[in-house]
């Protein structure tokens, strides 16, 4: 069951209604149009994701691989009850591993994006990350080669206002000067989003950046 225009229509309307009563009344539509396509996507991606990392959580459930539609408003000025964005994530068990990178896919009425990296890397991870780069560690060089030989993903994340490594080559500085980062592909190709080809495209693109994921696993091992 691929995503449909009705998937995005539901996310939009639910956010605008901002009503528990409305959501409860329309929960079957949420299940059919939003949750079931996400579950199916996780199931179809599972073999490819386990080939990347056998320790990934792959249960097609909310709070395991699938986000909640409810927003946590405790610390937010925005008190809207519901998201208009949903996502699936593949990550190891956070109870057993700390500060892990993850693969993700997210969609909203504005389009979709997918990629891999940190939600917010901790200081210890970034220190380890930079040391491996400046040591020209083999895992980093393989990740760098992988990144430079593909055109799907772009490195994203805030840079320090003042570069800390002016003497390093530009392609190294692109990594070194990040406060945190992820590799993302942003798209408004709704034909693909609503197509049965989407899982295969994601699986191929995710597999192509496995050397970068492997590098981040080394980062976590060495921190």
Number of C-alpha atoms within 10 A of each C-alpha: 14 19 24 16 12 14 22 20 14 19 22 18 13 21 18 14 14 15 14 13 10 12 18 11 11 13 12 12 15 19 14 15 22 21 23 17 17 28 20 16 22 23 16 15 21 21 14 18 23 14 12 19 16 13 13 19 18 22 15 19 16 15 11 16 21 23 19 18 20 14 15 14 12 8 7 9 7 10 12 16 17 22 19 20 19 19 19 25 22 25 21 19 13 10 6 6 11 12 17 20 23 18 20 21 21 18 23 17 16 13 15 19 16 22 23 25 21 18 15 15 17 14 13 13 22 19 15 17 22 18 16 20 20 13 10 13 14 12 19 23 18 15 20 18 12 16 19 11 10 12 9 15 19 15 16 16 18 10 16 12 8 8 13 12 14 10 9 12 9 11 10 17 17 15 19 23 20 20 15 21 21 21 19 20 17 15 14 13 10 15 11 15 19 15 13 14 12 17 21 14 12 18 17 12 17 22 14 17 20 18 20 22 22 18 21 23 15 17 24 19 11 14 14
